[in-house]
Amino acid sequence: MADRLILGSGYVGLEAAHRWVSSGDRVFAVTRSPEKAAAMRTSGIEPIVWDWFTPLPESTRKSITELAPRFHTILIAVTHAQQLGIAPNDTHVLGLRNLMDSKLPIGDANWIYLSTTGVYGSPEDSLWVHEESPIEPTRPGSIAAGAGEEWCRGTIELS
């Protein structure tokens, strides 16, 4: 049994949560919605009501770390939609920084960051993109994901 943490409880995040729960893992999933948290609880998911664009409250951190001394996996599956009042290139980076600053037991976890093919922009010469294609996001959500990818690589600072 592994303790897993999911940030982003949309379709992909919940699908992963249900699969991990059915395999016997303990899954903690972050949602901004208390209503969604109640529904997750009924399916065996341990909900965390938190908006990752704000610092994690100390009381929430304490209750999580009492239950999960170490997370095996962290899945970042948050929305790529533009957030009001936050520049696109800062949204995912701000959330990732808040996660790192949360003092949750994430230090040696396996990280999975769900990005989007939109980070490649619109290739002019071909409809095909691959790992060597230049990253040239143009839409707000793609810009957020591209900045999140760069943060994960440890190459950018939050402006």
DSSP file with accessible surface (Angstrom, degrees, kcal/mol):
  #  RESIDUE AA STRUCTURE BP1 BP2  ACC     N-H-->O    O-->H-N    N-H-->O    O-->H-N    TCO  KAPPA ALPHA  PHI   PSI    X-CA   Y-CA   Z-CA
    1    1 A M              0   0  168      0, 0.0     2,-0.3     0, 0.0    24,-0.2   0.000 360.0 360.0 360.0 133.6    0.0    0.0    0.0
    2    2 A A        -     0   0   17     18,-0.1    24,-2.0    69,-0.0     2,-0.5  -0.917 360.0-127.4-119.7 147.6    1.3    3.4   -1.0
    3    3 A D  E     -a   26   0A  18     67,-0.4    69,-3.1    -2,-0.3    70,-1.1  -0.843  33.7-171.8 -91.4 127.6    0.2    6.9    0.1
    4    4 A R  E     -ab  27  73A  36     22,-2.7    24,-3.0    -2,-0.5     2,-0.4  -0.938  14.2-153.0-125.2 146.8   -0.5    9.1   -2.9
    5    5 A L  E     -ab  28  74A   1     68,-2.7    70,-2.9    -2,-0.4     2,-0.5  -0.977   9.2-169.3-121.7 129.1   -1.3   12.8   -3.3
    6    6 A I  E     -ab  29  75A   0     22,-2.7    24,-3.2    -2,-0.4     2,-0.6  -0.976   6.9-164.9-120.1 128.3   -3.3   14.2   -6.2
    7    7 A L  E    S+ab  30  76A   1     68,-3.0    70,-3.6    -2,-0.5    24,-0.1  -0.969  71.5  40.8-109.4 116.8   -3.6   17.9   -6.9
    8    8 A G        -     0   0   12     22,-1.1    23,-0.1    -2,-0.6    -1,-0.1   0.522  62.3-158.3 108.7 102.1   -6.5   18.5   -9.3
    9    9 A S        +     0   0    9     21,-0.2    69,-0.1     4,-0.2    -1,-0.1  -0.242  51.3 115.9-108.9  43.4   -9.6   16.5   -8.8
   10   10 A G  S  > S-     0   0   34     67,-0.4     4,-2.7     4,-0.0     5,-0.3   0.010  89.1 -59.3 -86.2-155.9  -11.1   16.8  -12.3
   11   11 A Y  H  > S+     0   0  186      1,-0.2     4,-2.2     2,-0.2     5,-0.2   0.935 136.1  40.3 -57.1 -53.0  -11.6   13.9  -14.6
   12   12 A V  H  > S+     0   0   77      2,-0.2     4,-2.5     1,-0.2     5,-0.2   0.939 116.3  49.5 -66.8 -46.6   -8.0   12.7  -14.8
   13   13 A G  H  > S+     0   0    1     64,-0.3     4,-2.4     1,-0.2    -1,-0.2   0.927 114.3  44.7 -59.3 -44.4   -7.2   13.2  -11.2
   14   14 A L  H  X S+     0   0   36     -4,-2.7     4,-2.8     2,-0.2     5,-0.2   0.872 110.3  54.8 -70.8 -34.4  -10.3   11.4  -10.0
   15   15 A E  H  X S+     0   0   68     -4,-2.2     4,-2.1    -5,-0.3    -2,-0.2   0.944 111.6  44.5 -61.6 -46.2   -9.8    8.5  -12.5
   16   16 A A  H  X S+     0   0   21     -4,-2.5     4,-2.6     2,-0.2     5,-0.2   0.927 112.5  53.1 -62.4 -42.9   -6.3    8.0  -11.1
   17   17 A A  H  X S+     0   0    0     -4,-2.4     4,-2.9    -5,-0.2     5,-0.2   0.938 109.2  47.8 -58.9 -47.9   -7.6    8.3   -7.5
   18   18 A H  H  X S+     0   0   78     -4,-2.8     4,-2.5     1,-0.2    -1,-0.2   0.902 112.6  49.2 -62.9 -40.6  -10.2    5.6   -8.1
   19   19 A R  H  X S+     0   0  160     -4,-2.1     4,-1.1    -5,-0.2    -1,-0.2   0.915 113.5  45.9 -65.1 -42.6   -7.7    3.2   -9.7
   20   20 A W  H  <>S+     0   0   46     -4,-2.6     5,-2.5     2,-0.2     3,-0.3   0.915 112.8  50.0 -67.8 -40.7   -5.2    3.7   -6.9
   21   21 A V  H ><5S+     0   0   39     -4,-2.9     3,-2.0     1,-0.2    -2,-0.2   0.937 108.9  52.3 -61.5 -43.9   -7.9    3.3   -4.2
   22   22 A S  H 3<5S+     0   0  100     -4,-2.5    -1,-0.2     1,-0.3    -2,-0.2   0.765 106.0  55.0 -66.9 -21.2   -9.2    0.1   -5.9
   23   23 A S  T 3<5S-     0   0   79     -4,-1.1    -1,-0.3    -3,-0.3    -2,-0.2   0.402 127.1 -98.8 -90.9   3.7   -5.6   -1.3   -5.9
   24   24 A G  T < 5S+     0   0   42     -3,-2.0    -3,-0.2     1,-0.3     2,-0.2   0.483  78.0 135.5  98.3   4.0   -5.4   -0.8   -2.1
   25   25 A D      < -     0   0   23     -5,-2.5     2,-0.6   -24,-0.2    -1,-0.3  -0.490  56.8-120.6 -82.8 156.6   -3.5    2.5   -2.0
   26   26 A R  E     -a    3   0A  61    -24,-2.0   -22,-2.7    -2,-0.2     2,-0.5  -0.868  33.5-162.4 -96.0 126.0   -4.5    5.4    0.3
   27   27 A V  E     -a    4   0A   0     -2,-0.6    19,-3.4    17,-0.5     2,-0.5  -0.946  14.5-168.0-120.0 127.0   -5.2    8.5   -1.8
   28   28 A F  E     -ac   5  46A   3    -24,-3.0   -22,-2.7    -2,-0.5     2,-0.4  -0.939  14.9-170.0-106.7 131.0   -5.3   12.1   -0.7
   29   29 A A  E     -ac   6  47A   0     17,-2.1    19,-2.6    -2,-0.5     2,-0.4  -0.989  15.0-137.5-130.4 132.9   -6.8   14.4   -3.3
   30   30 A V  E     +ac   7  48A   9    -24,-3.2   -22,-1.1    -2,-0.4     2,-0.3  -0.701  29.8 163.1 -88.9 133.0   -6.9   18.2   -3.3
   31   31 A T  E     - c   0  49A  12     17,-2.5    19,-2.0    -2,-0.4    -2,-0.0  -0.982  38.4-144.8-142.1 152.5  -10.0   20.0   -4.3
   32   32 A R  S    S+     0   0  126     -2,-0.3    19,-0.1    17,-0.2    17,-0.1   0.586  81.5  84.9 -87.6  -9.7  -11.2   23.6   -3.8
   33   33 A S     >  -     0   0   38      1,-0.2     4,-2.3    17,-0.1     5,-0.1  -0.814  59.2-162.2-104.4 118.0  -14.8   22.4   -3.4
   34   34 A P  H  > S+     0   0   77      0, 0.0     4,-2.0     0, 0.0    -1,-0.2   0.865  97.3  54.7 -60.8 -32.6  -16.2   21.2   -0.1
   35   35 A E  H  > S+     0   0  145      2,-0.2     4,-1.7     1,-0.2     5,-0.1   0.923 108.6  46.3 -67.2 -43.1  -19.1   19.5   -2.0
   36   36 A K  H  > S+     0   0   77      1,-0.2     4,-2.5     2,-0.2    -1,-0.2   0.887 108.8  57.4 -66.0 -35.2  -16.6   17.6   -4.2
   37   37 A A  H  X S+     0   0    3     -4,-2.3     4,-2.3     1,-0.2    -2,-0.2   0.916 104.7  51.0 -60.8 -42.7  -14.7   16.7   -1.0
   38   38 A A  H  X S+     0   0   52     -4,-2.0     4,-1.3     1,-0.2    -1,-0.2   0.918 111.0  48.2 -62.8 -41.1  -17.8   15.1    0.5
   39   39 A A  H  X S+     0   0   58     -4,-1.7     4,-0.6     1,-0.2    -2,-0.2   0.899 110.6  51.4 -66.4 -38.6  -18.3   13.0   -2.7
   40   40 A M  H ><>S+     0   0    5     -4,-2.5     5,-2.0     1,-0.2     3,-1.4   0.912 103.6  58.3 -64.9 -40.2  -14.7   11.9   -2.7
   41   41 A R  H ><5S+     0   0  154     -4,-2.3     3,-1.6     1,-0.3    -1,-0.2   0.881 100.6  56.7 -58.0 -37.7  -14.9   10.8    0.9
   42   42 A T  H 3<5S+     0   0  126     -4,-1.3    -1,-0.3     1,-0.3    -2,-0.2   0.705 105.8  51.6 -69.7 -17.7  -17.7    8.3    0.0
   43   43 A S  T <<5S-     0   0   45     -3,-1.4    -1,-0.3    -4,-0.6    -2,-0.2   0.202 125.8 -96.0-104.5  15.5  -15.5    6.6   -2.6
   44   44 A G  T < 5S+     0   0   47     -3,-1.6   -17,-0.5     1,-0.3     2,-0.4   0.530  82.5 130.6  89.1   7.4  -12.5    6.1   -0.3
   45   45 A I      < -     0   0    2     -5,-2.0    -1,-0.3    -6,-0.1   -17,-0.2  -0.764  57.0-132.8 -94.2 138.4  -10.5    9.1   -1.2
   46   46 A E  E     -c   28   0A  69    -19,-3.4   -17,-2.1    -2,-0.4     2,-0.1  -0.800  30.2-147.5 -90.2 104.2   -9.2   11.3    1.6
   47   47 A P  E     -c   29   0A  22      0, 0.0     2,-0.5     0, 0.0   -17,-0.2  -0.438  14.3-163.3 -78.7 147.8  -10.1   14.9    0.5
   48   48 A I  E     -c   30   0A   9    -19,-2.6   -17,-2.5    -2,-0.1     2,-0.9  -0.983  12.6-148.2-124.5 113.5   -8.0   17.9    1.2
   49   49 A V  E     +c   31   0A  70     -2,-0.5     2,-0.3   -19,-0.2   -17,-0.2  -0.782  46.2 130.6 -85.8 110.2   -9.9   21.2    0.7
   50   50 A W        -     0   0   11    -19,-2.0     2,-0.8    -2,-0.9   -17,-0.1  -0.943  54.9-138.8-161.4 137.0   -7.3   23.6   -0.4
   51   51 A D    >   -     0   0   55     -2,-0.3     3,-2.5     4,-0.2    -2,-0.1  -0.895  20.8-150.6 -96.5 108.8   -6.7   26.2   -3.2
   52   52 A W  T 3  S+     0   0   12     -2,-0.8    46,-0.3     1,-0.3    47,-0.1   0.581  89.6  75.2 -65.8  -3.1   -3.1   25.6   -4.1
   53   53 A F  T 3  S+     0   0   25      2,-0.1    -1,-0.3    45,-0.1    42,-0.0   0.467  97.5  54.9 -82.8  -0.8   -2.8   29.2   -5.1
   54   54 A T  S <  S-     0   0   63     -3,-2.5     0, 0.0    41,-0.1     0, 0.0  -0.909 104.3 -86.8-124.9 156.9   -2.7   30.0   -1.4
   55   55 A P        -     0   0  100      0, 0.0    -4,-0.2     0, 0.0    -2,-0.1  -0.319  50.2-103.7 -61.0 146.5   -0.4   28.7    1.3
   56   56 A L        -     0   0   19     42,-0.4    -6,-0.1    -4,-0.1    -4,-0.0  -0.565  40.0-112.3 -70.8 127.0   -1.6   25.4    2.9
   57   57 A P     >  -     0   0   62      0, 0.0     4,-2.3     0, 0.0     3,-0.3  -0.336  19.3-126.5 -61.1 140.8   -3.0   26.2    6.4
   58   58 A E  H  > S+     0   0  100      1,-0.2     4,-2.7     2,-0.2     5,-0.2   0.873 108.9  55.7 -57.6 -39.7   -0.9   24.7    9.2
   59   59 A S  H  > S+     0   0   90      1,-0.2     4,-2.0     2,-0.2    -1,-0.2   0.899 108.9  47.7 -63.6 -36.8   -3.9   22.9   10.7
   60   60 A T  H  > S+     0   0   32     -3,-0.3     4,-2.1     2,-0.2    -2,-0.2   0.929 111.1  50.9 -67.9 -44.9   -4.5   21.1    7.4
   61   61 A R  H  X S+     0   0   46     -4,-2.3     4,-2.7     1,-0.2     5,-0.2   0.932 109.9  50.4 -58.0 -44.8   -0.8   20.2    7.0
   62   62 A K  H  X S+     0   0  108     -4,-2.7     4,-1.7     1,-0.2    -1,-0.2   0.921 110.1  48.4 -62.0 -44.9   -0.7   18.8   10.5
   63   63 A S  H  X S+     0   0   59     -4,-2.0     4,-0.9    -5,-0.2    -1,-0.2   0.886 113.9  47.5 -66.5 -34.3   -3.7   16.6   10.0
   64   64 A I  H >X S+     0   0    6     -4,-2.1     4,-2.6     1,-0.2     3,-0.7   0.946 110.8  49.7 -70.3 -46.9   -2.4   15.2    6.7
   65   65 A T  H 3< S+     0   0   38     -4,-2.7    -1,-0.2     1,-0.3    -2,-0.2   0.786 105.0  58.8 -68.8 -22.1    1.1   14.5    8.0
   66   66 A E  H 3< S+     0   0  150     -4,-1.7    -1,-0.3    -5,-0.2    -2,-0.2   0.849 115.1  36.7 -69.5 -31.8   -0.4   12.6   10.9
   67   67 A L  H << S+     0   0   77     -4,-0.9    -2,-0.2    -3,-0.7    -1,-0.2   0.803 125.6  36.0 -87.9 -34.4   -2.1   10.3    8.5
   68   68 A A     <  -     0   0    0     -4,-2.6    -1,-0.2     1,-0.1     3,-0.2  -0.879  56.3-179.8-126.8  98.9    0.6   10.1    5.8
   69   69 A P  S    S+     0   0  105      0, 0.0     2,-0.3     0, 0.0    -1,-0.1   0.736  79.6  10.0 -70.1 -19.8    4.2   10.1    7.0
   70   70 A R        -     0   0  109     36,-0.1     2,-0.4    37,-0.0   -67,-0.4  -0.917  69.5-137.7-160.2 128.8    5.5    9.9    3.4
   71   71 A F        -     0   0    0     34,-2.6   -67,-0.2    -2,-0.3    37,-0.1  -0.772   7.8-166.3 -89.2 133.1    3.9   10.2    0.0
   72   72 A H  S    S+     0   0   63    -69,-3.1    38,-3.0    -2,-0.4     2,-0.4   0.853  75.0  20.2 -80.0 -40.3    5.0    7.7   -2.6
   73   73 A T  E     -bd   4 110A   5    -70,-1.1   -68,-2.7    36,-0.2     2,-0.5  -0.989  57.4-163.7-136.9 141.3    3.5    9.6   -5.6
   74   74 A I  E     -bd   5 111A   0     36,-2.8    38,-2.8    -2,-0.4     2,-0.6  -0.993  10.4-165.7-123.9 121.5    2.4   13.1   -6.3
   75   75 A L  E     -bd   6 112A   8    -70,-2.9   -68,-3.0    -2,-0.5     2,-0.8  -0.943   4.4-161.0-108.0 120.2    0.1   13.6   -9.3
   76   76 A I  E     +bd   7 113A   1     36,-3.4    38,-2.8    -2,-0.6   -68,-0.2  -0.893  29.6 149.9-100.6 106.8   -0.3   17.2  -10.5
   77   77 A A        +     0   0   17    -70,-3.6   -67,-0.4    -2,-0.8   -64,-0.3  -0.224  21.4 150.1-130.8  42.0   -3.4   17.3  -12.6
   78   78 A V        -     0   0   17      1,-0.1   -70,-0.1    36,-0.1    -2,-0.0  -0.318  53.3 -82.1 -79.2 162.3   -4.6   20.8  -12.0
   79   79 A T        -     0   0   62      1,-0.1    -1,-0.1    -2,-0.1    -2,-0.0  -0.200  22.1-151.0 -61.0 148.5   -6.6   22.9  -14.5
   80   80 A H        +     0   0   51     -3,-0.1    64,-0.2     2,-0.1    65,-0.2   0.333  59.1 122.6 -97.8   3.7   -4.8   24.7  -17.2
   81   81 A A  S    S-     0   0   55      1,-0.1     2,-0.0    60,-0.1    -2,-0.0  -0.346  75.4 -96.6 -67.1 146.6   -7.5   27.4  -17.3
   82   82 A Q        -     0   0  114      1,-0.1     2,-0.4    -2,-0.0    -1,-0.1  -0.355  37.7-137.0 -64.0 140.5   -6.4   31.0  -16.6
   83   83 A Q    >   -     0   0   30      3,-0.4     3,-1.9    -3,-0.1    -1,-0.1  -0.874  23.6-105.5-104.3 133.9   -6.8   32.0  -13.0
   84   84 A L  T 3  S+     0   0  178     -2,-0.4     3,-0.1     1,-0.3    -1,-0.0  -0.300 101.8   7.0 -58.8 127.0   -8.2   35.5  -12.2
   85   85 A G  T 3  S+     0   0   83      1,-0.2     2,-0.5    -2,-0.0    -1,-0.3   0.492 107.5  99.5  82.1   3.3   -5.5   37.9  -11.0
   86   86 A I  S <  S-     0   0   35     -3,-1.9    -3,-0.4     8,-0.0    -1,-0.2  -0.986  75.3-120.7-124.8 127.6   -2.6   35.5  -11.7
   87   87 A A    >>  -     0   0   44     -2,-0.5     3,-2.2     1,-0.1     4,-1.1  -0.355  27.1-118.8 -62.4 142.1   -0.4   35.9  -14.8
   88   88 A P  H >> S+     0   0   26      0, 0.0     3,-0.6     0, 0.0     4,-0.5   0.874 113.3  55.0 -52.4 -40.3   -0.5   32.7  -16.9
   89   89 A N  H 34 S+     0   0   76      1,-0.2     4,-0.2     2,-0.1    70,-0.1   0.604 112.8  44.7 -74.0  -4.8    3.3   32.1  -16.5
   90   90 A D  H <> S+     0   0   30     -3,-2.2     4,-3.0     3,-0.1     5,-0.3   0.594  89.8  84.4-107.0 -15.1    2.9   32.3  -12.7
   91   91 A T  H <X S+     0   0    2     -4,-1.1     4,-2.1    -3,-0.6     5,-0.2   0.960  99.5  30.6 -61.8 -59.3   -0.2   30.1  -12.1
   92   92 A H  H  X S+     0   0    2     -4,-0.5     4,-3.0     1,-0.2     5,-0.2   0.885 120.1  54.9 -68.3 -35.0    1.3   26.6  -12.0
   93   93 A V  H  > S+     0   0    1      2,-0.2     4,-2.8     1,-0.2     5,-0.2   0.930 107.6  49.8 -63.6 -42.5    4.6   27.9  -10.6
   94   94 A L  H  X S+     0   0   44     -4,-3.0     4,-2.5     2,-0.2    -2,-0.2   0.944 113.5  46.1 -60.5 -46.1    2.7   29.6   -7.7
   95   95 A G  H  X S+     0   0    0     -4,-2.1     4,-2.4    -5,-0.3    -2,-0.2   0.926 112.8  49.2 -63.1 -44.1    0.8   26.4   -7.0
   96   96 A L  H  X S+     0   0    0     -4,-3.0     4,-2.6     1,-0.2    -1,-0.2   0.907 111.4  50.1 -63.4 -40.1    4.0   24.2   -7.2
   97   97 A R  H  X S+     0   0   59     -4,-2.8     4,-2.6    -5,-0.2    -1,-0.2   0.919 109.7  50.5 -64.2 -43.2    5.8   26.6   -4.9
   98   98 A N  H  X S+     0   0   19     -4,-2.5     4,-0.7   -46,-0.3   -42,-0.4   0.896 110.0  51.4 -62.0 -37.4    3.0   26.5   -2.4
   99   99 A L  H ><>S+     0   0    0     -4,-2.4     3,-1.0     2,-0.2     5,-0.5   0.949 111.7  45.9 -62.8 -47.4    3.1   22.7   -2.5
  100  100 A M  H ><5S+     0   0   90     -4,-2.6     3,-0.8     1,-0.3    -2,-0.2   0.885 114.3  48.6 -63.4 -36.9    6.8   22.7   -1.9
  101  101 A D  H 3<5S+     0   0  113     -4,-2.6    -1,-0.3     1,-0.2    -2,-0.2   0.570  90.1  85.5 -77.8  -8.0    6.4   25.3    1.0
  102  102 A S  T <<5S-     0   0    9     -3,-1.0    -1,-0.2    -4,-0.7    -2,-0.1   0.655  89.8-134.9 -70.5 -17.1    3.6   23.2    2.5
  103  103 A K  T < 5 +     0   0  157     -3,-0.8    -3,-0.1    -4,-0.3    -1,-0.1   0.749  50.7 152.3  63.9  24.5    6.0   21.0    4.5
  104  104 A L      < -     0   0   12     -5,-0.5     2,-2.4     1,-0.1     3,-0.3  -0.475  64.3 -93.7 -74.3 159.5    4.0   17.9    3.4
  105  105 A P  S    S+     0   0   28      0, 0.0   -34,-2.6     0, 0.0    -1,-0.1  -0.399  87.0 119.4 -77.9  73.9    6.0   14.7    3.3
  106  106 A I    >   +     0   0    8     -2,-2.4     3,-1.5   -36,-0.2   -32,-0.1   0.401  28.4 112.1-117.2   1.2    6.8   15.0   -0.4
  107  107 A G  T 3  S+     0   0   77     -3,-0.3    -1,-0.1     1,-0.3   -37,-0.0   0.844  91.1  20.3 -51.7 -49.5   10.6   15.1   -0.5
  108  108 A D  T 3  S+     0   0  101    -37,-0.1    -1,-0.3    -3,-0.1    -2,-0.1   0.151  94.5 129.0-111.8  23.5   11.4   11.8   -2.1
  109  109 A A    <   -     0   0   11     -3,-1.5     2,-0.5     1,-0.1   -36,-0.2  -0.305  66.1-107.5 -72.6 158.4    8.1   11.1   -3.8
  110  110 A N  E     -d   73   0A  89    -38,-3.0   -36,-2.8    -2,-0.0     2,-0.4  -0.780  38.9-146.3 -82.4 126.6    7.7   10.2   -7.5
  111  111 A W  E     -d   74   0A  84     -2,-0.5     2,-0.5   -38,-0.2   -36,-0.2  -0.817  17.4-172.7-101.9 137.6    6.2   13.2   -9.3
  112  112 A I  E     -d   75   0A  70    -38,-2.8   -36,-3.4    -2,-0.4     2,-0.6  -0.990   6.5-170.7-125.6 117.5    3.8   13.1  -12.2
  113  113 A Y  E     -d   76   0A  42     -2,-0.5     2,-0.7   -38,-0.2   -36,-0.2  -0.948  12.1-149.3-112.7 115.7    3.1   16.5  -13.8
  114  114 A L        +     0   0   60    -38,-2.8   -36,-0.1    -2,-0.6     2,-0.1  -0.763  28.0 165.5 -87.0 115.9    0.3   16.5  -16.4
  115  115 A S        -     0   0   36     -2,-0.7     2,-0.3   -38,-0.1    -1,-0.1   0.071  29.5-110.5-102.7-144.9    1.0   19.1  -19.0
  116  116 A T    >   -     0   0   43     26,-0.1     3,-1.7    -2,-0.1     4,-0.1  -0.988  15.6-122.7-153.7 148.9   -0.6   19.7  -22.4
  117  117 A T  G >  S+     0   0  105     -2,-0.3     3,-2.1     1,-0.3     4,-0.1   0.690 102.8  84.1 -66.5 -13.8    0.5   19.4  -26.0
  118  118 A G  G >   +     0   0    5      1,-0.3     3,-1.8     2,-0.2    20,-0.5   0.677  69.7  77.7 -61.2 -17.0   -0.5   23.0  -26.2
  119  119 A V  G <  S+     0   0    1     -3,-1.7    17,-1.3     1,-0.3    -1,-0.3   0.741  85.9  62.1 -65.1 -19.0    3.0   23.9  -24.8
  120  120 A Y  G <  S-     0   0   43     -3,-2.1    -1,-0.3     1,-0.3    -2,-0.2   0.497  96.0-152.6 -84.1  -1.7    4.3   23.3  -28.3
  121  121 A G    <   -     0   0   13     -3,-1.8    -1,-0.3    -4,-0.1    -2,-0.0  -0.354  49.0 -34.0  68.4-145.9    2.1   26.1  -29.8
  122  122 A S        -     0   0   84     14,-0.3    -1,-0.1    -3,-0.1     2,-0.1  -0.874  61.6-142.4-115.6  98.6    1.1   25.7  -33.4
  123  123 A P        -     0   0   54      0, 0.0    -2,-0.1     0, 0.0     6,-0.0  -0.406   9.6-161.8 -62.7 130.1    3.8   24.0  -35.5
  124  124 A E  S    S+     0   0  185      1,-0.1     3,-0.1    -2,-0.1     0, 0.0   0.835  83.6  43.2 -82.0 -36.0    3.9   25.6  -38.9
  125  125 A D  S    S+     0   0  169      1,-0.2     2,-0.3     3,-0.1    -1,-0.1   0.696 123.4  10.5 -85.7 -20.2    5.7   22.9  -40.8
  126  126 A S        -     0   0   52      2,-0.1    -1,-0.2     1,-0.1     0, 0.0  -0.992  55.5-132.0-155.8 156.4    3.9   19.9  -39.5
  127  127 A L  S    S+     0   0  168     -2,-0.3     2,-0.4    -3,-0.1    -1,-0.1   0.500  85.0  93.4 -87.2  -4.7    1.0   18.7  -37.5
  128  128 A W        -     0   0  208     -3,-0.0     2,-0.3     2,-0.0    -2,-0.1  -0.714  52.3-176.4 -94.7 137.4    3.3   16.4  -35.5
  129  129 A V        +     0   0   48     -2,-0.4     2,-0.3     4,-0.1    -2,-0.0  -0.927   6.4 170.5-124.4 154.8    5.0   17.3  -32.3
  130  130 A H    >   -     0   0   95     -2,-0.3     3,-2.2     4,-0.0    -2,-0.0  -0.888  53.1 -75.5-150.1-179.7    7.5   15.3  -30.3
  131  131 A E  T 3  S+     0   0  155      1,-0.3    -2,-0.0    -2,-0.3     0, 0.0   0.741 128.0  50.6 -59.3 -25.6    9.8   15.7  -27.3
  132  132 A E  T 3  S+     0   0  154      2,-0.1    -1,-0.3     3,-0.0     3,-0.1   0.491  82.9 114.2 -91.7  -3.3   12.4   17.7  -29.4
  133  133 A S  S <  S-     0   0   19     -3,-2.2     2,-0.1     1,-0.1    -4,-0.1  -0.394  79.7 -99.1 -65.2 144.7    9.8   20.1  -30.7
  134  134 A P        -     0   0   80      0, 0.0     2,-0.8     0, 0.0    -1,-0.1  -0.393  30.9-122.7 -66.8 142.1   10.3   23.7  -29.5
  135  135 A I        +     0   0   63      1,-0.1   -15,-0.3    -3,-0.1   -16,-0.1  -0.793  47.7 152.6 -87.0 114.2    8.2   24.7  -26.6
  136  136 A E        -     0   0  114    -17,-1.3   -14,-0.3    -2,-0.8   -16,-0.1  -0.492  20.2-173.4-141.3  63.8    6.3   27.8  -27.7
  137  137 A P        +     0   0   38      0, 0.0   -18,-0.1     0, 0.0   -19,-0.0  -0.330  10.8 174.6 -65.1 145.3    3.0   28.1  -25.9
  138  138 A T        +     0   0   92    -20,-0.5   -19,-0.1     0, 0.0   -20,-0.0   0.606  54.9  72.5-122.1 -25.9    0.6   30.8  -27.0
  139  139 A R  S  > S-     0   0  133    -21,-0.3     4,-2.7     1,-0.1     5,-0.2  -0.655  86.6-113.6 -94.3 153.5   -2.6   30.3  -25.0
  140  140 A P  H  > S+     0   0   50      0, 0.0     4,-2.4     0, 0.0     5,-0.2   0.896 115.6  47.4 -53.5 -45.3   -2.8   31.2  -21.2
  141  141 A G  H  > S+     0   0   14      1,-0.2     4,-2.2     2,-0.2     5,-0.2   0.896 113.6  47.7 -65.2 -38.3   -3.3   27.5  -20.1
  142  142 A S  H  > S+     0   0    3      2,-0.2     4,-2.8     1,-0.2    -1,-0.2   0.872 110.1  52.5 -69.5 -36.3   -0.5   26.3  -22.3
  143  143 A I  H  X S+     0   0   52     -4,-2.7     4,-2.5     2,-0.2     5,-0.2   0.929 109.6  49.8 -63.7 -42.6    1.8   29.1  -21.0
  144  144 A A  H  X S+     0   0    1     -4,-2.4     4,-2.2    -5,-0.2    -2,-0.2   0.930 113.1  46.1 -61.1 -44.5    0.9   28.0  -17.4
  145  145 A A  H  X S+     0   0    0     -4,-2.2     4,-2.6     2,-0.2    -2,-0.2   0.909 111.6  51.3 -66.7 -41.6    1.7   24.4  -18.2
  146  146 A G  H  X S+     0   0    5     -4,-2.8     4,-2.4     2,-0.2    -1,-0.2   0.922 111.0  47.9 -62.0 -41.7    5.0   25.3  -19.9
  147  147 A A  H  X S+     0   0   13     -4,-2.5     4,-2.6     1,-0.2    -1,-0.2   0.891 110.5  52.7 -66.1 -37.3    6.1   27.4  -17.0
  148  148 A G  H  X S+     0   0    0     -4,-2.2     4,-2.6    -5,-0.2    -2,-0.2   0.910 108.3  50.4 -63.0 -41.4    5.1   24.5  -14.7
  149  149 A E  H  X S+     0   0   27     -4,-2.6     4,-1.7     2,-0.2    -2,-0.2   0.935 111.2  48.2 -60.4 -47.2    7.3   22.2  -16.8
  150  150 A E  H  <>S+     0   0   62     -4,-2.4     5,-2.2     2,-0.2     4,-0.4   0.903 110.4  51.6 -61.5 -41.2   10.2   24.6  -16.5
  151  151 A W  H ><5S+     0   0   42     -4,-2.6     3,-1.8     1,-0.2    -1,-0.2   0.931 106.8  53.5 -60.4 -44.8    9.7   24.9  -12.8
  152  152 A C  H 3<5S+     0   0   59     -4,-2.6    -1,-0.2     1,-0.3    -2,-0.2   0.842 106.6  52.4 -60.2 -32.0    9.8   21.1  -12.4
  153  153 A R  T 3<5S-     0   0  130     -4,-1.7    -1,-0.3    -5,-0.2    -2,-0.2   0.545 115.9-121.2 -78.4  -7.9   13.1   21.1  -14.3
  154  154 A G  T < 5S+     0   0   64     -3,-1.8    -3,-0.2    -4,-0.4    -2,-0.1   0.770  79.2 115.5  77.5  29.3   14.3   23.7  -11.8
  155  155 A T      < +     0   0   86     -5,-2.2     2,-0.3     2,-0.0    -4,-0.2   0.460  58.6  58.6-113.9  -1.5   15.1   26.4  -14.3
  156  156 A I        -     0   0   50     -6,-0.4     2,-0.4    -9,-0.1    -2,-0.0  -0.894  59.5-145.0-128.2 162.0   12.7   29.3  -13.6
  157  157 A E        -     0   0  156     -2,-0.3     2,-0.3    -3,-0.0   -64,-0.1  -0.922  34.1-104.0-117.9 146.7   11.9   31.6  -10.7
  158  158 A L              0   0   50     -2,-0.4   -68,-0.1   -65,-0.1   -69,-0.0  -0.521 360.0 360.0 -69.1 130.5    8.5   32.9   -9.9
  159  159 A S              0   0  112     -2,-0.3    -1,-0.1   -70,-0.1    -3,-0.0  -0.354 360.0 360.0 -82.1 360.0    8.3   36.6  -11.1
